[in-house]
Amino acid sequence: MPLYKTINYNSSTQILVWEITETFEDLFDQVVLNDINMIRLNTMKSELHQRGFLSVRKLLQQAGYNDFDLYYDESGKPHLKDGKFISITHSFHFSAIIISDQKAGIDIEMQREKIIRIADKFVDYEFHFLKPEKIQEYIRKLTVIWGVKESIFKIRNEKGISFKDHIKVTTFEMNENQGRAWLHIDNVAKDFNIYFEEIENFTLVYAFEN
Ligand SMILES: CC(C)(COP(=O)(O)OP(=O)(O)OC[C@H]1O[C@@H](n2cnc3c(N)ncnc32)[C@H](O)[C@@H]1OP(=O)(O)O)[C@@H](O)C(=O)NCCC(=O)NCCS
């Protein structure tokens, strides 16, 4: 049962990370699912996705919840019935959740060279401080920026949001493990505190709306 990591950010915010080493059957036997999520599980095409989904239920258990405490709205955004904020992510053999009294979003991404090829789809302002010639650092920073933008999207869920045009991440260094970001869309302007860390060759990012 590899709970990989718990981050107690403050007294009302926990980040939990699971390393998925269990089989589908092991995970399935250890969690409860409501009817809707049982149907969803059965319609998932890949076993990796199913294991990610089930491992999130293991993380919920760790935090004192189960699947019946959770519901999804029509956009797919998860909510806890007790009014706390939750955000969920899974990627390959990791999954993570954040539960908080503050509006929070989380994302975990594998660091991959191919992110360079899609950089101009989600980066604009940040090109001012990125240094493409330092290729390893460039990949790591792009992965942080992507995770920040996904996390903010998960918080705001804004229609018509463009990662490139509407979300800006301010300059940061990898060893700082934190930074700031802004969302400007139509008449909405919000700022966010962001945190990131690397786990193996994955990047975990979480963001809080101020
Ligand atoms: C929905 C989205 C945020 C999911 O992110 P992802 O990296 O594909 O996958 P993750 O594993 O990190 O996150 C999946 C989880 O996000 C949550 N989620 C799904 N839709 C969501 C939404 N609208 N708002 C908040 N959270 C959402 C769910 O909990 C989901 O997991 P679950 O269904 O198993 O519980 C993403 O697919 C998306 O639509 N992003 C924005 C679109 C965009 O503009 N992208 C490209 C810009 S260049």
Ligand as a Chemical Component Dictionary entry (heavy atoms), coordinates in Angstrom:
data_LIG
# 
_chem_comp.id                   LIG 
_chem_comp.type                 NON-POLYMER 
_chem_comp.pdbx_formal_charge   0 
_chem_comp.three_letter_code    LIG 
# 
loop_
_chem_comp_atom.comp_id 
_chem_comp_atom.atom_id 
_chem_comp_atom.alt_atom_id 
_chem_comp_atom.type_symbol 
_chem_comp_atom.charge 
_chem_comp_atom.model_Cartn_x 
_chem_comp_atom.model_Cartn_y 
_chem_comp_atom.model_Cartn_z 
_chem_comp_atom.pdbx_ordinal 
LIG C1  C1  C 0 -9.803  18.234 -17.347 1  
LIG C2  C2  C 0 -8.321  18.346 -17.328 2  
LIG C3  C3  C 0 -7.945  19.507 -16.443 3  
LIG C4  C4  C 0 -7.708  17.038 -16.808 4  
LIG O1  O1  O 0 -6.307  17.101 -16.714 5  
LIG P1  P1  P 0 -5.370  15.899 -17.190 6  
LIG O2  O2  O 0 -3.951  16.366 -17.068 7  
LIG O3  O3  O 0 -5.823  15.390 -18.495 8  
LIG O4  O4  O 0 -5.601  14.753 -16.161 9  
LIG P2  P2  P 0 -5.348  14.691 -14.600 10 
LIG O5  O5  O 0 -5.155  13.285 -14.261 11 
LIG O6  O6  O 0 -4.307  15.660 -14.153 12 
LIG O7  O7  O 0 -6.727  15.199 -14.013 13 
LIG C5  C5  C 0 -7.865  14.408 -14.136 14 
LIG C6  C6  C 0 -8.805  14.804 -13.024 15 
LIG O8  O8  O 0 -9.166  16.171 -13.155 16 
LIG C7  C7  C 0 -10.443 16.335 -12.578 17 
LIG N1  N1  N 0 -11.228 17.130 -13.512 18 
LIG C8  C8  C 0 -11.792 16.733 -14.685 19 
LIG N2  N2  N 0 -12.432 17.774 -15.256 20 
LIG C9  C9  C 0 -12.258 18.819 -14.431 21 
LIG C10 C10 C 0 -12.689 20.171 -14.475 22 
LIG N3  N3  N 0 -13.448 20.629 -15.473 23 
LIG N4  N4  N 0 -12.338 21.008 -13.464 24 
LIG C11 C11 C 0 -11.593 20.554 -12.439 25 
LIG N5  N5  N 0 -11.149 19.277 -12.330 26 
LIG C12 C12 C 0 -11.493 18.429 -13.330 27 
LIG C13 C13 C 0 -11.039 14.953 -12.330 28 
LIG O9  O9  O 0 -11.007 14.702 -10.951 29 
LIG C14 C14 C 0 -10.104 14.047 -13.080 30 
LIG O10 O10 O 0 -9.871  12.794 -12.495 31 
LIG P3  P3  P 0 -11.036 11.723 -12.183 32 
LIG O11 O11 O 0 -12.129 11.974 -13.188 33 
LIG O12 O12 O 0 -10.375 10.403 -12.300 34 
LIG O13 O13 O 0 -11.466 12.048 -10.790 35 
LIG C15 C15 C 0 -7.745  18.567 -18.750 36 
LIG O14 O14 O 0 -7.960  17.496 -19.554 37 
LIG C16 C16 C 0 -8.289  19.814 -19.436 38 
LIG O15 O15 O 0 -9.361  19.825 -19.967 39 
LIG N6  N6  N 0 -7.485  20.850 -19.418 40 
LIG C17 C17 C 0 -7.815  22.160 -19.924 41 
LIG C18 C18 C 0 -7.952  22.222 -21.377 42 
LIG C19 C19 C 0 -6.952  23.034 -22.062 43 
LIG O16 O16 O 0 -7.164  24.191 -22.242 44 
LIG N7  N7  N 0 -5.857  22.377 -22.454 45 
LIG C20 C20 C 0 -4.901  22.741 -23.425 46 
LIG C21 C21 C 0 -4.374  24.112 -23.471 47 
LIG S1  S1  S 0 -3.056  24.341 -24.580 48 
# 
loop_
_chem_comp_bond.comp_id 
_chem_comp_bond.atom_id_1 
_chem_comp_bond.atom_id_2 
_chem_comp_bond.value_order 
_chem_comp_bond.pdbx_ordinal 
LIG C1  C2  SING 1  
LIG C2  C3  SING 2  
LIG C2  C4  SING 3  
LIG C2  C15 SING 4  
LIG C4  O1  SING 5  
LIG O1  P1  SING 6  
LIG P1  O2  DOUB 7  
LIG P1  O3  SING 8  
LIG P1  O4  SING 9  
LIG O4  P2  SING 10 
LIG P2  O5  DOUB 11 
LIG P2  O6  SING 12 
LIG P2  O7  SING 13 
LIG O7  C5  SING 14 
LIG C5  C6  SING 15 
LIG C6  O8  SING 16 
LIG C6  C14 SING 17 
LIG O8  C7  SING 18 
LIG C7  N1  SING 19 
LIG C7  C13 SING 20 
LIG N1  C8  SING 21 
LIG N1  C12 SING 22 
LIG C8  N2  DOUB 23 
LIG N2  C9  SING 24 
LIG C9  C10 SING 25 
LIG C9  C12 DOUB 26 
LIG C10 N3  SING 27 
LIG C10 N4  DOUB 28 
LIG N4  C11 SING 29 
LIG C11 N5  DOUB 30 
LIG N5  C12 SING 31 
LIG C13 O9  SING 32 
LIG C13 C14 SING 33 
LIG C14 O10 SING 34 
LIG O10 P3  SING 35 
LIG P3  O11 DOUB 36 
LIG P3  O12 SING 37 
LIG P3  O13 SING 38 
LIG C15 O14 SING 39 
LIG C15 C16 SING 40 
LIG C16 O15 DOUB 41 
LIG C16 N6  SING 42 
LIG N6  C17 SING 43 
LIG C17 C18 SING 44 
LIG C18 C19 SING 45 
LIG C19 O16 DOUB 46 
LIG C19 N7  SING 47 
LIG N7  C20 SING 48 
LIG C20 C21 SING 49 
LIG C21 S1  SING 50 
# 
